[in-house]
Amino acid sequence: NAGVTQTPKFRILKIGQSMTLQCTQDMNHNYMYWYRQDPGMGLKLIYYSVGAGITDKGEVPNGYNVSRSTTEDFPLRLELAAPSQTSVYFCASSYAPRGNTEAFFGQGTRLTVV
Amino acid sequence: DQQVKQNSPSLSVQEGRISILNCDYTNSMFDYFLWYKKYPAEGPTFLISISSIKDKNEDGRFTVFLNKSAKHLSLHIVPSQPGDSAVYFCAASPTGTASKLTFGTGTRLQVML
């Protein structure tokens, strides 16, 4: 049982480049999330999805885009990478929207923009 | 504006003793609280949670206490073990939203032999 899988684990981007962070889950969860964690900080919500075809902004959505064409996949797109997007990105999924069902996290993608 | 605060960046405890990690929140709409544990180079893993209708939840060595009037919660680990050494994040979720968790900045726990 793989859970939540993120690829790649590490990536270095040049300023202005674009990339897609991949996230897939095999638990048939409806809810999926993207968080970023900056050094010494907590995780901040970028985007989330409550089901295929439905996405919404979180706390820090600027500079990112998402799509949810299937239940399993929730890719995060960076169009014009900036140094401020250097961070560790975590994808998560949960069965129910309420906090009484915990979110399962992937291992993270460490992104450096130079 | 940090709505969930963990004011202790680090904590060191002897093996076998109690570890107490604290968390304060400011948003009165938060009604569900979770603790996550994170090892280096891994994603956070769920540890324990508590609803605002309770003031205590226990799971083995882990107990979470909630004081709503003080907007404060704490995680107790008894007895502490070396494998508990990790970063612990407090998180909160407000009423009626799609589990949009707000995280604290974390407390690094080191359990010494």
Chai-1 contact restraints between the chains, C-beta under 6 A:
chainA,res_idxA,chainB,res_idxB,connection_type,confidence,min_distance_angstrom,max_distance_angstrom,comment,restraint_id
A,M41,B,T105,contact,1.0,0.0,6.0,A-B,restraint_1
A,G42,B,F103,contact,1.0,0.0,6.0,A-B,restraint_2
A,G42,B,G104,contact,1.0,0.0,6.0,A-B,restraint_3
A,G42,B,T105,contact,1.0,0.0,6.0,A-B,restraint_4
A,L43,B,F103,contact,1.0,0.0,6.0,A-B,restraint_5
A,L45,B,K100,contact,1.0,0.0,6.0,A-B,restraint_6
A,V50,B,A98,contact,1.0,0.0,6.0,A-B,restraint_7
A,F90,B,G43,contact,1.0,0.0,6.0,A-B,restraint_8
A,S94,B,S99,contact,1.0,0.0,6.0,A-B,restraint_9
A,P97,B,A98,contact,1.0,0.0,6.0,A-B,restraint_10
A,P97,B,S99,contact,1.0,0.0,6.0,A-B,restraint_11
A,G99,B,Y32,contact,1.0,0.0,6.0,A-B,restraint_12
A,G99,B,S93,contact,1.0,0.0,6.0,A-B,restraint_13
A,G99,B,S99,contact,1.0,0.0,6.0,A-B,restraint_14
A,E102,B,F46,contact,1.0,0.0,6.0,A-B,restraint_15
A,F105,B,G43,contact,1.0,0.0,6.0,A-B,restraint_16
A,F105,B,P44,contact,1.0,0.0,6.0,A-B,restraint_17
A,G106,B,G43,contact,1.0,0.0,6.0,A-B,restraint_18
A,Q107,B,E42,contact,1.0,0.0,6.0,A-B,restraint_19
A,Q107,B,G43,contact,1.0,0.0,6.0,A-B,restraint_20
A,G108,B,G43,contact,1.0,0.0,6.0,A-B,restraint_21
